[in-house]
Amino acid sequence: MLPDVEAAARRLVREDGSVIIPPELSAVVLRVLLRDVGARLKADRGAVPLSTSSLLWALALAAERAEAAEGSANGPFPDRPVSMEISASQAAEELGCSARHARRLARSGRLPARRVGRAWLIAGAAIVAPETERAA
């Protein structure tokens, strides 16, 4: 027997038209949105509206809390949501620049990153954040 998807969907829609995203789905939704927003920025060099940026941060925070509730995270919640880290090469591909330039941005502090051995790990959300800050 198939679940009543329509009834389940109705429970997730509030009176004002906003949609509730269950905590266990927030990480998945965040990944999809970051990928699509990143592709959009790359394609048209547009800026991310503040409402979109706020949604991305809220999803990241919800995902962190869901992980903590499951016991997969330890320690207190961070002041700001923590994003996935990507390599300098991956960041360069998203930014449309060379890996060398991405490492230079990380080294100078213009991209939030940390060095692990010889590799730079760059915060995935940093790829979207610079465009958001310019729009504000």
C-alpha positions in Angstrom: 0.0 0.0 0.0 1.4 3.4 -1.0 1.6 6.2 1.7 -0.7 9.1 1.4 1.8 11.6 0.1 -0.7 14.4 -0.4 -1.8 14.2 3.2 1.8 14.2 4.4 2.6 17.2 2.1 -0.4 19.1 3.5 0.9 18.7 7.1 4.2 20.4 6.0 2.5 23.5 4.6 1.6 26.2 7.1 -1.4 28.6 6.8 0.9 31.4 5.5 2.2 29.2 2.7 5.6 28.5 4.2 6.8 24.9 4.2 8.3 23.0 7.1 11.4 21.0 6.3 11.8 18.1 8.7 15.2 18.2 10.5 16.4 14.9 9.1 16.0 16.3 5.5 17.6 19.6 6.1 21.1 18.4 5.2 19.9 16.9 1.9 17.9 20.0 1.0 20.9 22.2 1.9 23.2 20.3 -0.4 20.8 20.5 -3.3 20.2 24.2 -2.8 23.9 25.0 -2.4 24.7 23.1 -5.6 21.9 24.9 -7.5 22.6 28.4 -6.1 26.3 27.9 -6.9 25.6 26.9 -10.4 23.3 29.9 -10.8 25.9 32.3 -9.6 28.5 30.7 -11.9 26.2 31.0 -14.9 24.9 34.5 -14.5 27.3 36.1 -11.9 24.3 37.3 -9.9 24.0 37.9 -6.2 22.2 35.7 -3.7 19.3 37.5 -2.1 19.4 37.8 1.7 16.3 35.7 2.1 18.1 32.8 0.2 21.2 33.2 2.3 19.2 33.2 5.5 17.4 30.0 4.3 20.8 28.3 3.6 22.1 29.2 7.1 18.9 28.0 8.7 19.1 24.7 6.9 22.7 24.3 7.9 21.8 25.0 11.6 18.9 22.5 11.5 21.2 19.9 10.0 23.8 20.4 12.7 21.1 20.1 15.4 19.6 17.0 13.8 23.1 15.4 13.7 23.7 16.4 17.4 20.3 14.9 18.4 21.3 11.6 16.7 24.6 11.6 18.6 26.8 11.9 15.6 28.2 15.3 16.6 29.8 16.3 19.8 30.3 19.5 21.7 28.2 22.7 21.8 26.5 24.2 18.8 28.7 26.6 17.0 27.7 30.3 16.8 27.3 30.0 13.1 26.5 26.9 11.1 29.5 24.9 10.0 29.6 23.9 6.3 31.1 21.0 4.5 34.7 21.5 3.5 35.9 21.1 -0.1 39.3 21.0 -1.7 41.0 24.0 -3.3 40.5 22.3 -6.7 36.8 21.9 -6.1 36.4 25.4 -4.9 38.4 26.7 -7.9 36.0 24.8 -10.2 33.0 26.4 -8.5 34.5 29.9 -8.5 35.8 29.6 -12.1 39.4 30.2 -11.2 42.6 28.1 -10.9 43.3 25.9 -7.9 46.4 28.0 -7.3 44.3 31.2 -7.0 41.8 29.4 -4.7 44.8 28.4 -2.4 46.1 32.0 -2.5 42.6 33.2 -1.4 42.6 30.6 1.4 46.1 31.5 2.5 45.3 35.3 2.6 42.1 34.6 4.6 39.7 35.9 1.9 38.2 32.4 1.9 37.5 30.6 5.2 39.8 27.6 5.1 42.2 25.5 7.1 45.3 23.7 6.1 45.6 20.0 6.6 49.1 18.9 5.8 49.8 20.3 2.3 46.1 20.6 1.4 43.7 23.5 1.9 40.1 22.6 2.9 37.8 25.5 2.1 34.3 26.0 3.7 31.8 25.1 1.0 29.4 27.9 2.1 32.2 30.4 1.3 31.6 29.8 -2.4 28.1 31.4 -2.0 28.9 33.8 0.9 31.0 36.4 -1.0 28.3 37.0 -3.5 25.7 37.3 -0.7 27.9 39.9 1.1 28.2 42.0 -2.0 24.5 42.1 -2.5 23.8 43.3 1.1 
